[in-house]
Amino acid sequence: LYRRINMPKHWWKSKTLWLNIIGAIFAIVQGLSGNAWIKPEYQVLILTLGNTILRFITTQPIGK
């Protein structure tokens, strides 16, 4: 199949962006509820590792 490389993609197709949106929502819900389901240190570790992994497999930039 023909694959367009380095062509901008729509923002909603970005796995990295979705990981960060979900992480932010999770942090807000945890903060508002007052319950720390996952320790903050682990949350940062999970998001950092997830972002790093997704960055290495990313092939297209996000369009404007």
VENMOSUL-V580964 format. One record per pair of residues at least 24 apart in sequence whose C-alpha atoms are under 7 Angstrom apart, sorted by the first residue. I is the first residue (numbers start at 0). GAP is how many residues later the second one is. D is the distance in whole Angstrom. If there is no record, write none. Layout:
# VENMOSUL-V580964
i = {I,I}
gap = {GAP,GAP}
d = {D,D}
This chain:
# VENMOSUL-V580964
i = {4,4,5,5,5,6,6,7,7,7,7,8,8,8,8,9,9,10,10,15,15}
gap = {54,55,53,54,55,53,54,52,53,54,55,51,52,53,54,52,53,51,52,35,38}
d = {7,6,7,5,6,6,7,6,5,5,4,7,6,5,5,6,6,6,7,6,6}
